Amino acid sequence: MRFDAVIVGSGKAVRMGLDKLTLSVGSDLILSRAAEPFAAHKDIDKIILVLRKDLFGIGKGIAEKFPDKKFVIVEGGDTRTRSVEKGLAEANSEGVLIHDAARPFVSGEVIDGVIESVKKYGSGIPAIPVADSVRTVKGGRVVGFPDRSEMYAAQTPQGFVTEQIKRAYALRGAEDFSDDSAVYARFIGSPAVTKGDERNAKITTLGDYFGLNSKIGIGYDIHRLVEGRPLVLGGVRIDYSKGSLAHSDGDGVVHALIDALLSAVGERDIGNLYPDTDPRYKDIDSLELLAGVMRMYKERNHKVSNVSIIIIADKPKLAGYIPLMKQKLSEALGISASLIGISAKTTENTQTEEAVQCCAAALVT
């Protein structure tokens, strides 16, 4: 079963007070961050961006990043319901996902869950349990006490069999709905619920934006220097008579960075992910290990905002290698070299044994 994705971003952000879709999240715009997981997904054939005309240029920029994926950009309507309807007119795959462009942190896991639900049940609505107590209020007074255990907050993307959701929208008349599940429920049937994600929050107010899901991770690595081994730091071969004693290539810069990236998203350290008892990692280029972490980041829709690294070694002198290290890490992380800070320090010859220590901090979203 193949899918199209309708990304709706044509609102005027009245509650926000400014154009939230063009605000930055790290080195990306919110609109780009919301659309790209769908463009990269193997089961999605076409991306339909429903935007205001002034956002068409950004939409074309997103499309240029994915030359193998079909993109359609259409102008939105005066309500969300009308905008979705215009997007659905361009959908022709068997299934369709409808997503709010103001949700920039949707993960591949959530998208997969919705797709599987549509295949099995004909619909899929990601939702999370409501954490706060819920009250029904009328005229400034509490008049009802709903059971919180039955209350869920609906998210997007919401998935459907294309023919069914198109029929539901055709039957709506002039009525507006808060989301697509409400249209489906009114005219087709009760939609199936899938597992949502607290991180998949919608940016509605300035407080939402300034309280974005930024996470920080810290990593550390140390290797003794011995004869007969190459010295590799930050993906760069250093001209020195000794190298790191390690199972892999012993690149302490990359190892510390990997630990920082794993820590930031709540994962265990590099030794758990790439154990030194595994022969597959014998003398492996640590940039390959970093590439594996970045694939995981892509699947979860995490991105690196910036990193800071300190290399501590009495010998050799490293200042001349730092620009090339930044270039290598820039390519590996997918961020500008200007967002990577690397400094080299000595121990003032206080170490009793020759070694290289590396500390890294990473800010990710």
C-alpha positions as a Markdown table, in Angstrom:
| # | Residue | x | y | z |
|---|---|---|---|---|
| 1 | Met | 0.0 | 0.0 | 0.0 |
| 2 | Arg | 1.4 | 3.3 | -1.1 |
| 3 | Phe | 0.8 | 6.7 | 0.5 |
| 4 | Asp | 0.8 | 10.4 | -0.3 |
| 5 | Ala | 1.4 | 13.0 | 2.4 |
| 6 | Val | -0.5 | 16.3 | 2.8 |
| 7 | Ile | 1.5 | 18.8 | 4.9 |
| 8 | Val | -0.8 | 21.7 | 5.9 |
| 9 | Gly | 0.9 | 25.0 | 6.6 |
| 10 | Ser | -1.3 | 27.8 | 5.3 |
| 11 | Gly | -2.5 | 29.4 | 8.6 |
| 12 | Lys | -1.8 | 32.9 | 9.6 |
| 13 | Ala | -0.5 | 32.1 | 13.1 |
| 14 | Val | -2.8 | 34.5 | 14.8 |
| 15 | Arg | -2.2 | 33.0 | 18.3 |
| 16 | Met | 1.6 | 33.0 | 17.7 |
| 17 | Gly | 1.7 | 36.6 | 16.6 |
| 18 | Leu | 4.4 | 35.8 | 14.0 |
| 19 | Asp | 5.0 | 33.4 | 11.2 |
| 20 | Lys | 6.0 | 30.3 | 13.1 |
| 21 | Leu | 6.7 | 28.1 | 10.1 |
| 22 | Thr | 9.7 | 30.3 | 9.1 |
| 23 | Leu | 11.2 | 30.3 | 12.6 |
| 24 | Ser | 14.4 | 28.3 | 13.0 |
| 25 | Val | 15.0 | 25.1 | 14.8 |
| 26 | Gly | 18.7 | 24.7 | 14.9 |
| 27 | Ser | 19.8 | 25.1 | 11.2 |
| 28 | Asp | 16.3 | 24.3 | 9.8 |
| 29 | Leu | 13.0 | 26.1 | 9.4 |
| 30 | Ile | 10.0 | 24.6 | 11.2 |
| 31 | Leu | 8.3 | 24.0 | 7.9 |
| 32 | Ser | 11.3 | 22.1 | 6.5 |
| 33 | Arg | 11.7 | 20.1 | 9.7 |
| 34 | Ala | 8.0 | 19.0 | 9.6 |
| 35 | Ala | 8.0 | 18.0 | 5.9 |
| 36 | Glu | 11.3 | 16.2 | 5.5 |
| 37 | Pro | 10.5 | 13.0 | 7.4 |
| 38 | Phe | 7.7 | 12.3 | 5.0 |
| 39 | Ala | 9.8 | 13.1 | 2.0 |
| 40 | Ala | 12.4 | 10.7 | 3.2 |
| 41 | His | 10.0 | 7.9 | 4.0 |
| 42 | Lys | 10.1 | 4.8 | 1.7 |
| 43 | Asp | 6.3 | 4.3 | 1.7 |
| 44 | Ile | 5.4 | 7.8 | 0.6 |
| 45 | Asp | 5.2 | 8.6 | -3.1 |
| 46 | Lys | 4.2 | 12.2 | -3.2 |
| 47 | Ile | 4.4 | 15.2 | -0.8 |
| 48 | Ile | 1.6 | 17.8 | -1.1 |
| 49 | Leu | 2.5 | 21.1 | 0.5 |
| 50 | Val | -0.5 | 23.2 | 1.2 |
| 51 | Leu | 0.9 | 26.7 | 1.9 |
| 52 | Arg | 0.4 | 30.4 | 1.7 |
| 53 | Lys | 1.8 | 31.8 | -1.5 |
| 54 | Asp | 4.5 | 33.6 | 0.3 |
| 55 | Leu | 5.8 | 30.2 | 1.5 |
| 56 | Phe | 6.0 | 28.7 | -1.9 |
| 57 | Gly | 9.7 | 29.5 | -2.2 |
| 58 | Ile | 10.5 | 27.6 | 1.0 |
| 59 | Gly | 8.4 | 24.7 | -0.3 |
| 60 | Lys | 10.4 | 24.6 | -3.5 |
| 61 | Gly | 13.6 | 24.6 | -1.5 |
| 62 | Ile | 12.4 | 21.5 | 0.4 |
| 63 | Ala | 11.5 | 19.8 | -2.8 |
| 64 | Glu | 15.0 | 20.4 | -4.2 |
| 65 | Lys | 16.5 | 18.4 | -1.3 |
| 66 | Phe | 14.6 | 15.3 | -2.5 |
| 67 | Pro | 14.9 | 15.2 | -6.3 |
| 68 | Asp | 13.7 | 11.6 | -6.4 |
| 69 | Lys | 10.4 | 12.4 | -4.6 |
| 70 | Lys | 7.4 | 14.0 | -6.3 |
| 71 | Phe | 6.3 | 17.3 | -4.8 |
| 72 | Val | 3.1 | 19.3 | -5.4 |
| 73 | Ile | 2.7 | 22.8 | -3.9 |
| 74 | Val | -0.8 | 24.2 | -3.7 |
| 75 | Glu | -2.2 | 27.4 | -2.1 |
| 76 | Gly | -4.2 | 26.8 | 1.1 |
| 77 | Gly | -7.7 | 27.9 | 1.9 |
| 78 | Asp | -9.1 | 30.3 | 4.5 |
| 79 | Thr | -9.6 | 27.5 | 7.1 |
| 80 | Arg | -7.7 | 24.3 | 7.9 |
| 81 | Thr | -10.5 | 22.2 | 6.7 |
| 82 | Arg | -10.6 | 23.9 | 3.3 |
| 83 | Ser | -6.8 | 23.7 | 3.1 |
| 84 | Val | -6.8 | 19.9 | 3.7 |
| 85 | Glu | -9.6 | 19.6 | 1.1 |
| 86 | Lys | -7.4 | 21.3 | -1.5 |
| 87 | Gly | -4.5 | 19.1 | -0.6 |
| 88 | Leu | -6.6 | 15.9 | -0.8 |
| 89 | Ala | -7.6 | 16.9 | -4.4 |
| 90 | Glu | -3.9 | 16.2 | -5.3 |
| 91 | Ala | -3.7 | 12.9 | -3.6 |
| 92 | Asn | -4.0 | 9.7 | -5.7 |
| 93 | Ser | -2.2 | 7.0 | -3.8 |
| 94 | Glu | -4.3 | 4.4 | -2.0 |
| 95 | Gly | -3.5 | 5.9 | 1.4 |
| 96 | Val | -2.9 | 9.4 | 2.6 |
| 97 | Leu | -1.3 | 11.0 | 5.6 |
| 98 | Ile | -2.3 | 14.5 | 6.7 |
| 99 | His | 0.1 | 16.4 | 8.9 |
| 100 | Asp | 0.2 | 19.9 | 10.5 |
| 101 | Ala | 3.4 | 21.8 | 9.4 |
| 102 | Ala | 3.5 | 23.2 | 12.9 |
| 103 | Arg | 4.6 | 19.8 | 14.3 |
| 104 | Pro | 8.3 | 19.7 | 13.4 |
| 105 | Phe | 9.3 | 16.8 | 15.6 |
| 106 | Val | 7.3 | 13.9 | 14.1 |
| 107 | Ser | 9.4 | 10.7 | 14.1 |
| 108 | Gly | 9.6 | 7.9 | 11.7 |
| 109 | Glu | 8.2 | 5.6 | 14.4 |
| 110 | Val | 5.0 | 7.6 | 14.6 |
| 111 | Ile | 4.7 | 7.7 | 10.8 |
| 112 | Asp | 5.3 | 4.0 | 10.6 |
| 113 | Gly | 2.6 | 3.4 | 13.3 |
| 114 | Val | 0.0 | 5.4 | 11.4 |
| 115 | Ile | 0.8 | 3.7 | 8.1 |
| 116 | Glu | 0.5 | 0.2 | 9.7 |
| 117 | Ser | -2.8 | 1.2 | 11.3 |
| 118 | Val | -4.2 | 2.4 | 7.9 |
| 119 | Lys | -3.2 | -0.9 | 6.3 |
| 120 | Lys | -4.9 | -2.9 | 9.0 |
| 121 | Tyr | -7.9 | -0.8 | 10.0 |
| 122 | Gly | -8.3 | 1.8 | 7.3 |
| 123 | Ser | -7.3 | 4.7 | 9.6 |
| 124 | Gly | -4.7 | 5.7 | 12.1 |
| 125 | Ile | -4.7 | 8.6 | 14.6 |
| 126 | Pro | -1.7 | 9.1 | 16.8 |
| 127 | Ala | -2.6 | 10.1 | 20.3 |
| 128 | Ile | -1.2 | 10.4 | 23.8 |
| 129 | Pro | -3.0 | 10.1 | 27.2 |
| 130 | Val | -3.9 | 13.5 | 28.7 |
| 131 | Ala | -1.7 | 14.1 | 31.8 |
| 132 | Asp | -3.7 | 16.8 | 33.5 |
| 133 | Ser | -7.1 | 16.5 | 35.1 |
| 134 | Val | -9.8 | 17.4 | 32.7 |
| 135 | Arg | -12.9 | 19.5 | 33.5 |
| 136 | Thr | -16.0 | 20.5 | 31.6 |
| 137 | Val | -16.5 | 24.3 | 32.1 |
| 138 | Lys | -19.5 | 26.4 | 31.2 |
| 139 | Gly | -19.9 | 30.1 | 32.2 |
| 140 | Gly | -16.7 | 30.0 | 34.2 |
| 141 | Arg | -17.9 | 27.1 | 36.3 |
| 142 | Val | -16.9 | 23.5 | 36.4 |
| 143 | Val | -19.9 | 21.4 | 35.4 |
| 144 | Gly | -18.3 | 18.0 | 34.6 |
| 145 | Phe | -15.5 | 15.7 | 35.6 |
| 146 | Pro | -14.6 | 13.5 | 32.6 |
| 147 | Asp | -12.6 | 10.3 | 33.3 |
| 148 | Arg | -9.0 | 11.2 | 32.5 |
| 149 | Ser | -8.2 | 7.6 | 31.7 |
| 150 | Glu | -10.4 | 7.9 | 28.6 |
| 151 | Met | -9.1 | 11.2 | 27.5 |
| 152 | Tyr | -6.4 | 11.4 | 24.7 |
| 153 | Ala | -4.8 | 14.3 | 22.9 |
| 154 | Ala | -4.9 | 13.7 | 19.1 |
| 155 | Gln | -1.8 | 14.4 | 17.0 |
| 156 | Thr | -0.8 | 14.3 | 13.4 |
| 157 | Pro | -0.1 | 12.8 | 10.9 |
| 158 | Gln | -3.5 | 11.2 | 10.7 |
| 159 | Gly | -3.8 | 8.5 | 8.1 |
| 160 | Phe | -6.7 | 7.2 | 6.0 |
| 161 | Val | -7.7 | 5.3 | 2.9 |
| 162 | Thr | -7.7 | 8.1 | 0.4 |
| 163 | Glu | -11.0 | 7.4 | -1.2 |
| 164 | Gln | -12.7 | 7.3 | 2.3 |
| 165 | Ile | -11.3 | 10.6 | 3.6 |
| 166 | Lys | -12.1 | 12.3 | 0.3 |
| 167 | Arg | -15.7 | 11.1 | 0.5 |
| 168 | Ala | -15.9 | 12.4 | 4.1 |
| 169 | Tyr | -14.7 | 15.8 | 3.1 |
| 170 | Ala | -17.1 | 15.9 | 0.2 |
| 171 | Leu | -20.0 | 15.3 | 2.6 |
| 172 | Arg | -19.0 | 18.0 | 5.1 |
| 173 | Gly | -20.7 | 20.8 | 3.3 |
| 174 | Ala | -19.6 | 24.1 | 4.7 |
| 175 | Glu | -18.9 | 22.8 | 8.2 |
| 176 | Asp | -15.4 | 23.2 | 9.6 |
| 177 | Phe | -13.7 | 20.7 | 11.8 |
| 178 | Ser | -10.7 | 20.8 | 14.2 |
| 179 | Asp | -9.0 | 17.9 | 12.6 |
| 180 | Asp | -9.3 | 15.1 | 10.0 |
| 181 | Ser | -10.3 | 12.4 | 12.5 |
| 182 | Ala | -13.4 | 14.5 | 13.3 |
| 183 | Val | -14.5 | 14.6 | 9.6 |
| 184 | Tyr | -13.8 | 10.9 | 9.3 |
| 185 | Ala | -15.8 | 10.0 | 12.5 |
| 186 | Arg | -18.8 | 12.1 | 11.3 |
| 187 | Phe | -19.1 | 10.6 | 7.9 |
| 188 | Ile | -17.2 | 7.3 | 7.7 |
| 189 | Gly | -16.7 | 5.6 | 11.1 |
| 190 | Ser | -14.7 | 5.6 | 14.3 |
| 191 | Pro | -11.0 | 6.0 | 13.5 |
| 192 | Ala | -8.3 | 3.7 | 15.0 |
| 193 | Val | -5.8 | 5.1 | 17.5 |
| 194 | Thr | -2.1 | 4.6 | 17.3 |
| 195 | Lys | 0.7 | 5.4 | 19.7 |
| 196 | Gly | 1.6 | 9.1 | 19.7 |
| 197 | Asp | 4.8 | 10.8 | 21.0 |
| 198 | Glu | 5.0 | 13.6 | 23.5 |
| 199 | Arg | 7.8 | 15.1 | 21.5 |
| 200 | Asn | 5.5 | 15.5 | 18.5 |
| 201 | Ala | 4.0 | 18.7 | 19.9 |
| 202 | Lys | 2.3 | 21.4 | 17.9 |
| 203 | Ile | 3.9 | 24.9 | 18.1 |
| 204 | Thr | 1.0 | 27.3 | 18.7 |
| 205 | Thr | 2.3 | 30.0 | 21.0 |
| 206 | Leu | 5.6 | 31.8 | 21.7 |
| 207 | Gly | 5.9 | 29.7 | 24.8 |
| 208 | Asp | 5.8 | 26.5 | 22.7 |
| 209 | Tyr | 8.6 | 27.8 | 20.5 |
| 210 | Phe | 10.9 | 29.0 | 23.2 |
| 211 | Gly | 10.2 | 25.7 | 25.1 |
| 212 | Leu | 11.3 | 23.6 | 22.1 |
| 213 | Asn | 12.6 | 20.1 | 22.6 |
| 214 | Ser | 16.3 | 21.1 | 22.8 |
| 215 | Lys | 18.4 | 18.5 | 24.5 |
| 216 | Ile | 22.1 | 18.6 | 25.6 |
| 217 | Gly | 24.5 | 15.7 | 25.8 |
| 218 | Ile | 28.0 | 15.4 | 27.1 |
| 219 | Gly | 30.6 | 12.8 | 26.2 |
| 220 | Tyr | 34.1 | 11.9 | 27.2 |
| 221 | Asp | 36.8 | 9.6 | 25.9 |
| 222 | Ile | 40.5 | 8.8 | 26.7 |
| 223 | His | 43.1 | 6.7 | 25.0 |
| 224 | Arg | 46.7 | 5.9 | 25.8 |
| 225 | Leu | 49.1 | 6.6 | 23.0 |
| 226 | Val | 51.4 | 3.7 | 22.0 |
| 227 | Glu | 53.9 | 2.9 | 19.3 |
| 228 | Gly | 52.7 | 1.2 | 16.1 |
| 229 | Arg | 49.2 | 2.7 | 16.0 |
| 230 | Pro | 47.9 | 5.6 | 13.9 |
| 231 | Leu | 46.7 | 8.7 | 15.6 |
| 232 | Val | 43.3 | 9.7 | 14.2 |
| 233 | Leu | 41.3 | 12.6 | 15.7 |
| 234 | Gly | 38.1 | 14.1 | 14.3 |
| 235 | Gly | 38.4 | 11.9 | 11.2 |
| 236 | Val | 41.9 | 13.3 | 10.4 |
| 237 | Arg | 45.1 | 11.3 | 10.4 |
| 238 | Ile | 47.6 | 13.1 | 12.6 |
| 239 | Asp | 51.3 | 13.0 | 11.8 |
| 240 | Tyr | 52.8 | 11.5 | 15.0 |
| 241 | Ser | 54.9 | 8.6 | 16.0 |
| 242 | Lys | 52.2 | 7.1 | 18.4 |
| 243 | Gly | 48.5 | 6.4 | 18.1 |
| 244 | Ser | 45.5 | 5.5 | 20.2 |
| 245 | Leu | 45.4 | 2.1 | 21.8 |
| 246 | Ala | 41.8 | 1.0 | 20.9 |
| 247 | His | 39.7 | -1.7 | 19.3 |
| 248 | Ser | 38.5 | 0.7 | 16.6 |
| 249 | Asp | 40.7 | 3.4 | 15.1 |
| 250 | Gly | 40.7 | 5.1 | 18.5 |
| 251 | Asp | 39.4 | 8.4 | 17.3 |
| 252 | Gly | 38.7 | 10.0 | 20.7 |
| 253 | Val | 37.1 | 13.1 | 19.2 |
| 254 | Val | 34.5 | 11.1 | 17.4 |
| 255 | His | 34.0 | 8.7 | 20.3 |
| 256 | Ala | 33.3 | 11.6 | 22.7 |
| 257 | Leu | 31.0 | 13.1 | 20.2 |
| 258 | Ile | 29.0 | 9.9 | 19.7 |
| 259 | Asp | 28.6 | 9.6 | 23.5 |
| 260 | Ala | 27.3 | 13.2 | 23.6 |
| 261 | Leu | 24.8 | 12.5 | 20.8 |
| 262 | Leu | 23.6 | 9.3 | 22.4 |
| 263 | Ser | 23.3 | 10.9 | 25.9 |
| 264 | Ala | 21.3 | 13.8 | 24.5 |
| 265 | Val | 18.5 | 11.4 | 23.4 |
| 266 | Gly | 18.6 | 9.1 | 26.4 |
| 267 | Glu | 20.6 | 6.3 | 24.8 |
| 268 | Arg | 23.4 | 4.3 | 26.4 |
| 269 | Asp | 27.0 | 4.9 | 25.6 |
| 270 | Ile | 29.2 | 4.0 | 22.6 |
| 271 | Gly | 30.4 | 0.8 | 24.3 |
| 272 | Asn | 26.9 | -0.5 | 24.4 |
| 273 | Leu | 26.1 | 0.4 | 20.8 |
| 274 | Tyr | 29.5 | -0.7 | 19.4 |
| 275 | Pro | 31.1 | -3.1 | 21.9 |
| 276 | Asp | 34.8 | -3.7 | 21.7 |
| 277 | Thr | 34.2 | -7.4 | 21.7 |
| 278 | Asp | 32.6 | -7.3 | 18.3 |
| 279 | Pro | 35.1 | -8.1 | 15.5 |
| 280 | Arg | 33.0 | -6.0 | 13.1 |
| 281 | Tyr | 34.5 | -2.9 | 14.7 |
| 282 | Lys | 38.1 | -3.9 | 14.7 |
| 283 | Asp | 40.1 | -0.9 | 13.5 |
| 284 | Ile | 36.9 | 0.6 | 12.0 |
| 285 | Asp | 36.9 | 4.2 | 10.9 |
| 286 | Ser | 35.0 | 5.9 | 13.7 |
| 287 | Leu | 33.3 | 8.2 | 11.2 |
| 288 | Glu | 31.4 | 5.0 | 10.1 |
| 289 | Leu | 30.2 | 4.6 | 13.7 |
| 290 | Leu | 29.1 | 8.2 | 13.8 |
| 291 | Ala | 27.2 | 7.6 | 10.5 |
| 292 | Gly | 25.2 | 4.9 | 12.2 |
| 293 | Val | 24.2 | 7.3 | 15.0 |
| 294 | Met | 23.2 | 9.9 | 12.5 |
| 295 | Arg | 21.0 | 7.3 | 10.7 |
| 296 | Met | 19.2 | 6.7 | 14.1 |
| 297 | Tyr | 18.9 | 10.5 | 14.4 |
| 298 | Lys | 17.3 | 10.8 | 11.0 |
| 299 | Glu | 14.8 | 8.0 | 11.8 |
| 300 | Arg | 13.7 | 9.8 | 15.0 |
| 301 | Asn | 13.8 | 13.3 | 13.4 |
| 302 | His | 16.5 | 14.5 | 15.7 |
| 303 | Lys | 19.0 | 17.0 | 14.3 |
| 304 | Val | 22.2 | 18.5 | 15.7 |
| 305 | Ser | 22.2 | 22.2 | 16.4 |
| 306 | Asn | 25.8 | 22.6 | 17.4 |
| 307 | Val | 28.7 | 20.8 | 19.1 |
| 308 | Ser | 31.7 | 21.9 | 21.2 |
| 309 | Ile | 34.8 | 19.7 | 21.6 |
| 310 | Ile | 37.9 | 19.9 | 23.7 |
| 311 | Ile | 41.0 | 17.8 | 22.9 |
| 312 | Ile | 43.5 | 17.5 | 25.8 |
| 313 | Ala | 47.0 | 16.3 | 24.9 |
| 314 | Asp | 50.5 | 17.4 | 25.6 |
| 315 | Lys | 51.7 | 16.0 | 22.3 |
| 316 | Pro | 51.4 | 16.5 | 19.3 |
| 317 | Lys | 50.4 | 20.0 | 18.5 |
| 318 | Leu | 46.9 | 19.9 | 17.0 |
| 319 | Ala | 46.0 | 23.5 | 16.1 |
| 320 | Gly | 46.8 | 23.1 | 12.4 |
| 321 | Tyr | 44.5 | 20.1 | 12.1 |
| 322 | Ile | 41.4 | 21.7 | 13.6 |
| 323 | Pro | 40.0 | 23.2 | 10.3 |
| 324 | Leu | 40.1 | 19.8 | 8.6 |
| 325 | Met | 38.5 | 18.2 | 11.6 |
| 326 | Lys | 35.7 | 20.7 | 11.5 |
| 327 | Gln | 35.2 | 20.0 | 7.8 |
| 328 | Lys | 35.0 | 16.2 | 8.4 |
| 329 | Leu | 32.5 | 16.5 | 11.3 |
| 330 | Ser | 30.5 | 19.1 | 9.3 |
| 331 | Glu | 30.0 | 16.5 | 6.6 |
| 332 | Ala | 29.2 | 13.7 | 9.1 |
| 333 | Leu | 26.7 | 15.8 | 11.1 |
| 334 | Gly | 25.0 | 17.6 | 8.3 |
| 335 | Ile | 25.6 | 21.1 | 9.9 |
| 336 | Ser | 27.8 | 24.0 | 9.0 |
| 337 | Ala | 31.4 | 23.9 | 10.2 |
| 338 | Ser | 30.7 | 27.3 | 11.9 |
| 339 | Leu | 28.4 | 25.3 | 14.3 |
| 340 | Ile | 31.3 | 23.1 | 15.4 |
| 341 | Gly | 33.7 | 24.4 | 18.0 |
| 342 | Ile | 37.0 | 22.5 | 18.6 |
| 343 | Ser | 39.8 | 23.6 | 20.9 |
| 344 | Ala | 43.1 | 21.9 | 21.8 |
| 345 | Lys | 44.5 | 22.1 | 25.3 |
| 346 | Thr | 47.5 | 20.6 | 27.1 |
| 347 | Thr | 47.8 | 19.2 | 30.7 |
| 348 | Glu | 50.8 | 21.3 | 31.3 |
| 349 | Asn | 52.8 | 18.0 | 31.4 |
| 350 | Thr | 50.9 | 16.8 | 34.5 |
| 351 | Gln | 50.0 | 13.4 | 32.9 |
| 352 | Thr | 52.3 | 10.5 | 34.0 |
| 353 | Glu | 51.4 | 8.6 | 30.9 |
| 354 | Glu | 51.0 | 9.9 | 27.3 |
| 355 | Ala | 47.3 | 10.0 | 26.3 |
| 356 | Val | 44.7 | 11.9 | 24.5 |
| 357 | Gln | 41.5 | 13.0 | 26.3 |
| 358 | Cys | 38.4 | 14.4 | 24.5 |
| 359 | Cys | 35.3 | 16.0 | 25.9 |
| 360 | Ala | 32.2 | 16.9 | 23.7 |
| 361 | Ala | 28.9 | 18.6 | 24.3 |
| 362 | Ala | 26.1 | 18.5 | 21.7 |
| 363 | Leu | 22.9 | 20.5 | 21.5 |
| 364 | Val | 20.2 | 18.6 | 19.6 |
| 365 | Thr | 16.5 | 19.0 | 18.8 |
